[in-house]
Amino acid sequence: MVEKLDLPFPLLSDPDGEGAIKPYGVWSEKRRIARPAVVVITPDGLEAARMESSDFADRPPEEEIVDAVRRLGLPPTAQPPPVRGRSEPGPRAMSLAALGPYYRGAKFAAEALALRVPEVREQADRLIEEVERYGEATRELRRRADGGAA
């Protein structure tokens, strides 16, 4: 993945969960994988922030993660800017054109569920906010792919 996306940082792979996932308490024994989470660690190994997701689709806003890192007050690293790589979607990936209707469907499904089951209103609202962020990111990607046109 680092090569495919030409990432300027390493990724941690921990298939059995023993290296980092279980020690940070985000292992799902039932599913035998990590629960989605972001854990910000200080240079001396202390936990500075934790954002655990309720499921695979639940992600904290990027701003929350960046803010947690900024609060550490660390000087920026000196590295050249990343070179944009060319990534190709996998065979099961949805097209950008298909994502808009998909996100609208997810949004309306969350709203319908909240109307039927009022106890899930808070979770539905969080999901709706997230889907709206994803939708905006998708629209921005489409603008870039179309050469900047709306």
N, CA and C atoms as an extended XYZ file, in Angstrom:
450
Properties=species:S:1:pos:R:3:atomname:S:1:resname:S:1:resid:I:1 pbc="F F F"
N         0.832       -1.187        0.000 N   MET     1
C         0.000        0.000        0.000 CA  MET     1
C         0.878        1.253        0.000 C   MET     1
N         1.992        1.226        0.726 N   VAL     2
C         2.890        2.377        0.740 CA  VAL     2
C         3.401        2.670       -0.665 C   VAL     2
N         3.802        1.613       -1.386 N   GLU     3
C         4.272        1.801       -2.762 CA  GLU     3
C         3.133        2.239       -3.679 C   GLU     3
N         2.001        1.568       -3.577 N   LYS     4
C         0.869        1.850       -4.464 CA  LYS     4
C         0.436        3.306       -4.367 C   LYS     4
N         0.384        3.837       -3.144 N   LEU     5
C        -0.079        5.208       -2.938 CA  LEU     5
C         1.063        6.209       -2.807 C   LEU     5
N         2.311        5.722       -2.889 N   ASP     6
C         3.497        6.560       -2.756 CA  ASP     6
C         3.410        7.388       -1.471 C   ASP     6
N         3.124        6.706       -0.371 N   LEU     7
C         2.974        7.382        0.914 CA  LEU     7
C         4.336        7.792        1.468 C   LEU     7
N         4.419        8.979        2.080 N   PRO     8
C         5.690        9.430        2.645 CA  PRO     8
C         5.894        8.954        4.088 C   PRO     8
N         5.207        7.889        4.483 N   PHE     9
C         5.324        7.356        5.836 CA  PHE     9
C         5.047        5.860        5.794 C   PHE     9
N         5.538        5.133        6.785 N   PRO    10
C         5.284        3.688        6.812 CA  PRO    10
C         3.895        3.380        7.354 C   PRO    10
N         3.387        2.215        7.051 N   LEU    11
C         2.135        1.720        7.610 CA  LEU    11
C         2.443        0.514        8.480 C   LEU    11
N         1.701        0.372        9.550 N   LEU    12
C         1.865       -0.764       10.440 CA  LEU    12
C         0.953       -1.893        9.988 C   LEU    12
N         1.530       -3.070        9.840 N   SER    13
C         0.741       -4.259        9.554 CA  SER    13
C         0.872       -5.169       10.764 C   SER    13
N        -0.239       -5.553       11.332 N   ASP    14
C        -0.239       -6.350       12.562 CA  ASP    14
C        -1.323       -7.421       12.459 C   ASP    14
N        -1.140       -8.408       11.545 N   PRO    15
C        -2.223       -9.352       11.242 CA  PRO    15
C        -2.738      -10.154       12.425 C   PRO    15
N        -1.881      -10.508       13.387 N   ASP    16
C        -2.386      -11.283       14.530 CA  ASP    16
C        -2.729      -10.398       15.722 C   ASP    16
N        -2.474       -9.097       15.586 N   GLY    17
C        -2.856       -8.156       16.634 CA  GLY    17
C        -1.905       -8.067       17.812 C   GLY    17
N        -0.872       -8.856       17.837 N   GLU    18
C         0.002       -8.915       19.013 CA  GLU    18
C         0.922       -7.708       19.158 C   GLU    18
N         1.325       -7.088       18.042 N   GLY    19
C         2.313       -6.014       18.094 CA  GLY    19
C         1.779       -4.701       18.637 C   GLY    19
N         0.601       -4.281       18.184 N   ALA    20
C         0.081       -2.975       18.588 CA  ALA    20
C        -1.417       -3.004       18.853 C   ALA    20
N        -2.141       -3.824       18.125 N   ILE    21
C        -3.603       -3.767       18.212 CA  ILE    21
C        -4.109       -4.234       19.574 C   ILE    21
N        -3.693       -5.411       20.006 N   LYS    22
C        -4.139       -5.907       21.322 CA  LYS    22
C        -3.597       -5.053       22.474 C   LYS    22
N        -2.300       -4.681       22.441 N   PRO    23
C        -1.805       -3.837       23.536 CA  PRO    23
C        -2.549       -2.507       23.687 C   PRO    23
N        -3.092       -1.973       22.602 N   TYR    24
C        -3.849       -0.716       22.695 CA  TYR    24
C        -5.343       -0.947       22.877 C   TYR    24
N        -5.731       -2.197       23.049 N   GLY    25
C        -7.119       -2.501       23.401 CA  GLY    25
C        -8.139       -2.291       22.308 C   GLY    25
N        -7.753       -2.456       21.045 N   VAL    26
C        -8.718       -2.272       19.966 CA  VAL    26
C        -8.919       -3.548       19.144 C   VAL    26
N        -8.586       -4.691       19.709 N   TRP    27
C        -8.758       -5.984       19.038 CA  TRP    27
C       -10.175       -6.491       19.269 C   TRP    27
N       -10.821       -6.956       18.207 N   SER    28
C       -12.132       -7.573       18.318 CA  SER    28
C       -11.935       -9.087       18.273 C   SER    28
N       -12.075       -9.727       19.395 N   GLU    29
C       -11.887      -11.183       19.446 CA  GLU    29
C       -12.938      -11.891       18.596 C   GLU    29
N       -14.144      -11.375       18.607 N   LYS    30
C       -15.226      -11.993       17.832 CA  LYS    30
C       -14.911      -11.995       16.337 C   LYS    30
N       -14.433      -10.849       15.820 N   ARG    31
C       -14.159      -10.737       14.381 CA  ARG    31
C       -12.718      -11.074       14.030 C   ARG    31
N       -11.843      -11.144       15.041 N   ARG    32
C       -10.422      -11.465       14.842 CA  ARG    32
C        -9.692      -10.408       14.007 C   ARG    32
N       -10.106       -9.159       14.155 N   ILE    33
C        -9.429       -8.026       13.521 CA  ILE    33
C        -9.506       -6.837       14.476 C   ILE    33
N        -8.813       -5.778       14.106 N   ALA    34
C        -8.860       -4.559       14.914 CA  ALA    34
C       -10.189       -3.842       14.721 C   ALA    34
N       -10.692       -3.257       15.803 N   ARG    35
C       -11.795       -2.321       15.681 CA  ARG    35
C       -11.202       -1.030       15.134 C   ARG    35
N       -11.902       -0.313       14.271 N   PRO    36
C       -11.340        0.933       13.745 CA  PRO    36
C       -11.062        1.926       14.877 C   PRO    36
N        -9.850        2.441       14.893 N   ALA    37
C        -9.456        3.388       15.936 CA  ALA    37
C        -8.254        4.190       15.470 C   ALA    37
N        -8.117        5.376       16.052 N   VAL    38
C        -6.920        6.183       15.890 CA  VAL    38
C        -6.391        6.403       17.297 C   VAL    38
N        -5.139        6.042       17.516 N   VAL    39
C        -4.491        6.262       18.805 CA  VAL    39
C        -3.251        7.107       18.527 C   VAL    39
N        -3.200        8.301       19.117 N   VAL    40
C        -2.064        9.197       18.940 CA  VAL    40
C        -1.100        8.936       20.092 C   VAL    40
N         0.133        8.608       19.728 N   ILE    41
C         1.164        8.259       20.708 CA  ILE    41
C         2.247        9.336       20.709 C   ILE    41
N         2.678        9.761       21.899 N   THR    42
C         3.743       10.750       22.008 CA  THR    42
C         5.080       10.085       21.685 C   THR    42
N         6.115       10.887       21.415 N   PRO    43
C         7.432       10.293       21.133 CA  PRO    43
C         7.956        9.410       22.275 C   PRO    43
N         7.519        9.675       23.513 N   ASP    44
C         7.974        8.830       24.627 CA  ASP    44
C         7.022        7.672       24.919 C   ASP    44
N         6.091        7.411       23.999 N   GLY    45
C         5.252        6.217       24.090 CA  GLY    45
C         3.966        6.352       24.872 C   GLY    45
N         3.614        7.543       25.306 N   LEU    46
C         2.371        7.732       26.053 CA  LEU    46
C         1.208        7.996       25.103 C   LEU    46
N         0.036        7.569       25.522 N   GLU    47
C        -1.156        7.805       24.711 CA  GLU    47
C        -1.627        9.238       24.911 C   GLU    47
N        -1.711        9.993       23.817 N   ALA    48
C        -2.129       11.387       23.884 CA  ALA    48
C        -3.594       11.566       23.507 C   ALA    48
N        -4.120       10.693       22.674 N   ALA    49
C        -5.520       10.797       22.249 CA  ALA    49
C        -5.967        9.445       21.726 C   ALA    49
N        -7.259        9.193       21.879 N   ARG    50
C        -7.852        7.942       21.394 CA  ARG    50
C        -9.215        8.267       20.813 C   ARG    50
N        -9.435        7.770       19.605 N   MET    51
C       -10.726        7.929       18.940 CA  MET    51
C       -11.123        6.554       18.425 C   MET    51
N       -12.045        5.900       19.115 N   GLU    52
C       -12.489        4.567       18.706 CA  GLU    52
C       -13.786        4.682       17.924 C   GLU    52
N       -13.862        3.922       16.872 N   SER    53
C       -15.049        3.923       16.028 CA  SER    53
C       -15.984        2.795       16.441 C   SER    53
N       -17.267        2.996       16.211 N   SER    54
C       -18.235        1.966       16.592 CA  SER    54
C       -18.300        0.840       15.563 C   SER    54
N       -17.922        1.136       14.312 N   ASP    55
C       -17.936        0.099       13.277 CA  ASP    55
C       -17.038        0.526       12.132 C   ASP    55
N       -16.975       -0.284       11.093 N   PHE    56
C       -16.067       -0.027        9.977 CA  PHE    56
C       -16.352        1.269        9.239 C   PHE    56
N       -17.563        1.772        9.300 N   ALA    57
C       -17.912        2.988        8.570 CA  ALA    57
C       -17.755        4.248        9.418 C   ALA    57
N       -17.553        4.095       10.705 N   ASP    58
C       -17.480        5.221       11.630 CA  ASP    58
C       -16.032        5.693       11.733 C   ASP    58
N       -15.775        6.907       11.323 N   ARG    59
C       -14.434        7.471       11.372 CA  ARG    59
C       -14.492        8.873       11.966 C   ARG    59
N       -13.493        9.241       12.780 N   PRO    60
C       -13.482       10.615       13.297 CA  PRO    60
C       -13.140       11.585       12.171 C   PRO    60
N       -13.621       12.815       12.273 N   PRO    61
C       -13.229       13.808       11.272 CA  PRO    61
C       -11.714       14.001       11.290 C   PRO    61
N       -11.129       14.197       10.129 N   GLU    62
C        -9.677       14.353       10.023 CA  GLU    62
C        -9.183       15.488       10.911 C   GLU    62
N        -9.990       16.548       11.037 N   GLU    63
C        -9.588       17.697       11.840 CA  GLU    63
C        -9.340       17.291       13.291 C   GLU    63
N       -10.140       16.362       13.822 N   GLU    64
C        -9.947       15.913       15.205 CA  GLU    64
C        -8.592       15.234       15.371 C   GLU    64
N        -8.206       14.433       14.401 N   ILE    65
C        -6.917       13.731       14.468 CA  ILE    65
C        -5.776       14.740       14.377 C   ILE    65
N        -5.863       15.648       13.408 N   VAL    66
C        -4.809       16.654       13.230 CA  VAL    66
C        -4.711       17.521       14.484 C   VAL    66
N        -5.829       17.924       15.058 N   ASP    67
C        -5.814       18.729       16.283 CA  ASP    67
C        -5.142       17.982       17.431 C   ASP    67
N        -5.414       16.690       17.561 N   ALA    68
C        -4.793       15.894       18.626 CA  ALA    68
C        -3.283       15.861       18.464 C   ALA    68
N        -2.817       15.752       17.243 N   VAL    69
C        -1.369       15.750       16.999 CA  VAL    69
C        -0.790       17.137       17.251 C   VAL    69
N        -1.479       18.178       16.804 N   ARG    70
C        -0.989       19.549       17.025 CA  ARG    70
C        -0.856       19.877       18.506 C   ARG    70
N        -1.797       19.364       19.327 N   ARG    71
C        -1.751       19.649       20.766 CA  ARG    71
C        -0.471       19.131       21.414 C   ARG    71
N         0.212       18.199       20.767 N   LEU    72
C         1.473       17.702       21.313 CA  LEU    72
C         2.555       18.773       21.260 C   LEU    72
N         2.383       19.769       20.390 N   GLY    73
C         3.347       20.864       20.317 CA  GLY    73
C         4.700       20.452       19.768 C   GLY    73
N         4.744       19.409       18.995 N   LEU    74
C         6.009       18.945       18.436 CA  LEU    74
C         6.395       19.789       17.229 C   LEU    74
N         7.693       19.965       17.026 N   PRO    75
C         8.100       20.697       15.832 CA  PRO    75
C         7.784       19.860       14.593 C   PRO    75
N         7.501       20.523       13.485 N   PRO    76
C         7.229       19.754       12.262 CA  PRO    76
C         8.485       19.005       11.817 C   PRO    76
N         8.271       17.908       11.150 N   THR    77
C         9.407       17.160       10.627 CA  THR    77
C         9.877       17.807        9.338 C   THR    77
N        11.136       17.617        9.043 N   ALA    78
C        11.695       18.139        7.800 CA  ALA    78
C        11.722       16.999        6.791 C   ALA    78
N        10.882       17.094        5.825 N   GLN    79
C        10.855       16.088        4.769 CA  GLN    79
C        10.338       16.753        3.515 C   GLN    79
N        10.736       16.218        2.377 N   PRO    80
C        10.215       16.808        1.142 CA  PRO    80
C         8.720       16.541        1.034 C   PRO    80
N         8.004       17.405        0.332 N   PRO    81
C         6.569       17.154        0.171 CA  PRO    81
C         6.351       15.838       -0.561 C   PRO    81
N         5.264       15.154       -0.246 N   PRO    82
C         5.025       13.871       -0.907 CA  PRO    82
C         4.817       14.062       -2.407 C   PRO    82
N         5.270       13.085       -3.144 N   VAL    83
C         5.058       13.073       -4.585 CA  VAL    83
C         3.765       12.315       -4.820 C   VAL    83
N         2.852       12.943       -5.521 N   ARG    84
C         1.556       12.312       -5.762 CA  ARG    84
C         1.744       11.095       -6.651 C   ARG    84
N         1.361        9.955       -6.124 N   GLY    85
C         1.449        8.721       -6.885 CA  GLY    85
C         0.169        8.459       -7.655 C   GLY    85
N         0.202        7.476       -8.490 N   ARG    86
C        -0.996        7.092       -9.240 CA  ARG    86
C        -1.518        5.817       -8.618 C   ARG    86
N        -2.695        5.891       -8.040 N   SER    87
C        -3.287        4.690       -7.471 CA  SER    87
C        -4.447        4.257       -8.351 C   SER    87
N        -4.640        2.997       -8.403 N   GLU    88
C        -5.721        2.439       -9.212 CA  GLU    88
C        -6.698        1.735       -8.286 C   GLU    88
N        -7.989        1.940       -8.502 N   PRO    89
C        -8.968        1.242       -7.664 CA  PRO    89
C        -8.914       -0.257       -7.908 C   PRO    89
N        -9.220       -1.001       -6.863 N   GLY    90
C        -9.288       -2.448       -6.989 CA  GLY    90
C       -10.513       -2.869       -7.789 C   GLY    90
N       -10.602       -4.144       -8.120 N   PRO    91
C       -11.704       -4.614       -8.974 CA  PRO    91
C       -13.085       -4.471       -8.346 C   PRO    91
N       -13.164       -4.396       -7.020 N   ARG    92
C       -14.468       -4.290       -6.363 CA  ARG    92
C       -14.805       -2.859       -5.950 C   ARG    92
N       -13.945       -1.902       -6.286 N   ALA    93
C       -14.169       -0.510       -5.882 CA  ALA    93
C       -15.342        0.093       -6.648 C   ALA    93
N       -16.098        0.949       -5.957 N   MET    94
C       -17.182        1.675       -6.615 CA  MET    94
C       -16.580        2.847       -7.381 C   MET    94
N       -17.205        3.219       -8.473 N   SER    95
C       -16.747        4.382       -9.229 CA  SER    95
C       -17.129        5.648       -8.482 C   SER    95
N       -16.426        6.748       -8.792 N   LEU    96
C       -16.786        8.034       -8.186 CA  LEU    96
C       -18.222        8.404       -8.512 C   LEU    96
N       -18.658        8.112       -9.739 N   ALA    97
C       -20.026        8.439      -10.139 CA  ALA    97
C       -21.052        7.673       -9.310 C   ALA    97
N       -20.727        6.448       -8.911 N   ALA    98
C       -21.670        5.629       -8.138 CA  ALA    98
C       -21.702        6.022       -6.666 C   ALA    98
N       -20.647        6.678       -6.178 N   LEU    99
C       -20.591        7.002       -4.754 CA  LEU    99
C       -21.632        8.035       -4.335 C   LEU    99
N       -21.944        9.008       -5.194 N   GLY   100
C       -22.942       10.023       -4.842 CA  GLY   100
C       -24.282        9.405       -4.483 C   GLY   100
N       -24.873        8.611       -5.379 N   PRO   101
C       -26.139        7.958       -5.035 CA  PRO   101
C       -26.025        7.014       -3.834 C   PRO   101
N       -24.889        6.351       -3.713 N   TYR   102
C       -24.680        5.446       -2.575 CA  TYR   102
C       -24.744        6.220       -1.257 C   TYR   102
N       -24.023        7.350       -1.192 N   TYR   103
C       -24.031        8.157        0.032 CA  TYR   103
C       -25.411        8.731        0.315 C   TYR   103
N       -26.124        9.166       -0.729 N   ARG   104
C       -27.494        9.668       -0.512 CA  ARG   104
C       -28.373        8.567        0.067 C   ARG   104
N       -28.235        7.353       -0.446 N   GLY   105
C       -29.009        6.228        0.084 CA  GLY   105
C       -28.671        5.945        1.530 C   GLY   105
N       -27.377        5.983        1.863 N   ALA   106
C       -26.952        5.745        3.250 CA  ALA   106
C       -27.517        6.822        4.172 C   ALA   106
N       -27.500        8.060        3.701 N   LYS   107
C       -28.026        9.171        4.501 CA  LYS   107
C       -29.520        8.991        4.769 C   LYS   107
N       -30.275        8.677        3.718 N   PHE   108
C       -31.722        8.508        3.899 CA  PHE   108
C       -32.053        7.269        4.724 C   PHE   108
N       -31.260        6.219        4.605 N   ALA   109
C       -31.484        5.021        5.417 CA  ALA   109
C       -31.253        5.328        6.898 C   ALA   109
N       -30.202        6.100        7.194 N   ALA   110
C       -29.924        6.471        8.583 CA  ALA   110
C       -31.055        7.335        9.135 C   ALA   110
N       -31.547        8.250        8.329 N   GLU   111
C       -32.651        9.111        8.775 CA  GLU   111
C       -33.911        8.288        9.017 C   GLU   111
N       -34.212        7.358        8.109 N   ALA   112
C       -35.403        6.514        8.272 CA  ALA   112
C       -35.290        5.662        9.528 C   ALA   112
N       -34.108        5.110        9.775 N   LEU   113
C       -33.920        4.289       10.975 CA  LEU   113
C       -34.125        5.122       12.235 C   LEU   113
N       -33.598        6.352       12.236 N   ALA   114
C       -33.768        7.215       13.405 CA  ALA   114
C       -35.225        7.583       13.627 C   ALA   114
N       -35.983        7.732       12.562 N   LEU   115
C       -37.406        8.032       12.709 CA  LEU   115
C       -38.162        6.827       13.271 C   LEU   115
N       -37.752        5.635       12.888 N   ARG   116
C       -38.418        4.425       13.378 CA  ARG   116
C       -37.976        4.052       14.789 C   ARG   116
N       -36.709        4.311       15.082 N   VAL   117
C       -36.151        3.917       16.381 CA  VAL   117
C       -35.496        5.165       16.999 C   VAL   117
N       -36.267        5.978       17.704 N   PRO   118
C       -35.741        7.248       18.218 CA  PRO   118
C       -34.494        7.103       19.103 C   PRO   118
N       -34.311        5.938       19.709 N   GLU   119
C       -33.142        5.754       20.579 CA  GLU   119
C       -31.823        5.820       19.812 C   GLU   119
N       -31.855        5.656       18.487 N   VAL   120
C       -30.617        5.673       17.709 CA  VAL   120
C       -30.383        7.025       17.029 C   VAL   120
N       -31.172        8.036       17.386 N   ARG   121
C       -31.069        9.348       16.735 CA  ARG   121
C       -29.640        9.895       16.776 C   ARG   121
N       -28.983        9.841       17.933 N   GLU   122
C       -27.629       10.397       18.049 CA  GLU   122
C       -26.649        9.674       17.118 C   GLU   122
N       -26.719        8.351       17.088 N   GLN   123
C       -25.843        7.587       16.196 CA  GLN   123
C       -26.170        7.881       14.731 C   GLN   123
N       -27.443        7.986       14.412 N   ALA   124
C       -27.847        8.281       13.033 CA  ALA   124
C       -27.341        9.657       12.614 C   ALA   124
N       -27.433       10.625       13.499 N   ASP   125
C       -26.947       11.967       13.170 CA  ASP   125
C       -25.439       11.958       12.921 C   ASP   125
N       -24.693       11.189       13.732 N   ARG   126
C       -23.247       11.072       13.507 CA  ARG   126
C       -22.966       10.433       12.158 C   ARG   126
N       -23.713        9.398       11.814 N   LEU   127
C       -23.522        8.730       10.525 CA  LEU   127
C       -23.863        9.674        9.376 C   LEU   127
N       -24.933       10.425        9.522 N   ILE   128
C       -25.325       11.382        8.478 CA  ILE   128
C       -24.227       12.420        8.276 C   ILE   128
N       -23.673       12.952        9.365 N   GLU   129
C       -22.569       13.918        9.257 CA  GLU   129
C       -21.385       13.300        8.526 C   GLU   129
N       -21.068       12.071        8.867 N   GLU   130
C       -19.940       11.386        8.245 CA  GLU   130
C       -20.182       11.165        6.753 C   GLU   130
N       -21.370       10.713        6.414 N   VAL   131
C       -21.699       10.480        5.006 CA  VAL   131
C       -21.649       11.795        4.229 C   VAL   131
N       -22.077       12.889        4.853 N   GLU   132
C       -21.988       14.193        4.189 CA  GLU   132
C       -20.531       14.583        3.948 C   GLU   132
N       -19.641       14.306        4.913 N   ARG   133
C       -18.204       14.572        4.712 CA  ARG   133
C       -17.666       13.726        3.568 C   ARG   133
N       -18.025       12.446        3.552 N   TYR   134
C       -17.576       11.560        2.478 CA  TYR   134
C       -18.094       12.056        1.127 C   TYR   134
N       -19.343       12.492        1.113 N   GLY   135
C       -19.934       12.995       -0.128 CA  GLY   135
C       -19.184       14.218       -0.640 C   GLY   135
N       -18.843       15.132        0.259 N   GLU   136
C       -18.096       16.320       -0.151 CA  GLU   136
C       -16.711       15.926       -0.653 C   GLU   136
N       -16.059       14.990        0.012 N   ALA   137
C       -14.745       14.528       -0.452 CA  ALA   137
C       -14.857       13.884       -1.832 C   ALA   137
N       -15.924       13.150       -2.063 N   THR   138
C       -16.137       12.523       -3.364 CA  THR   138
C       -16.370       13.579       -4.436 C   THR   138
N       -17.163       14.597       -4.119 N   ARG   139
C       -17.393       15.673       -5.085 CA  ARG   139
C       -16.075       16.380       -5.421 C   ARG   139
N       -15.231       16.600       -4.424 N   GLU   140
C       -13.931       17.227       -4.662 CA  GLU   140
C       -13.059       16.339       -5.549 C   GLU   140
N       -13.065       15.045       -5.306 N   LEU   141
C       -12.307       14.126       -6.165 CA  LEU   141
C       -12.816       14.174       -7.598 C   LEU   141
N       -14.125       14.222       -7.746 N   ARG   142
C       -14.693       14.288       -9.108 CA  ARG   142
C       -14.295       15.597       -9.796 C   ARG   142
N       -14.286       16.713       -9.039 N   ARG   143
C       -13.859       17.991       -9.622 CA  ARG   143
C       -12.418       17.895      -10.107 C   ARG   143
N       -11.565       17.286       -9.280 N   ARG   144
C       -10.156       17.112       -9.673 CA  ARG   144
C       -10.044       16.211      -10.896 C   ARG   144
N       -10.787       15.136      -10.892 N   ALA   145
C       -10.735       14.185      -12.018 CA  ALA   145
C       -11.228       14.836      -13.300 C   ALA   145
N       -12.160       15.779      -13.172 N   ASP   146
C       -12.703       16.477      -14.348 CA  ASP   146
C       -11.882       17.716      -14.705 C   ASP   146
N       -10.728       17.860      -14.065 N   GLY   147
C        -9.872       19.012      -14.374 CA  GLY   147
C       -10.298       20.296      -13.713 C   GLY   147
N       -11.000       20.195      -12.576 N   GLY   148
C       -11.407       21.393      -11.843 CA  GLY   148
C       -12.804       21.858      -12.130 C   GLY   148
N       -13.473       21.255      -13.093 N   ALA   149
C       -14.849       21.662      -13.398 CA  ALA   149
C       -15.796       21.154      -12.314 C   ALA   149
N       -16.867       21.880      -12.046 N   ALA   150
C       -17.841       21.471      -11.031 CA  ALA   150
C       -18.628       20.328      -11.572 C   ALA   150
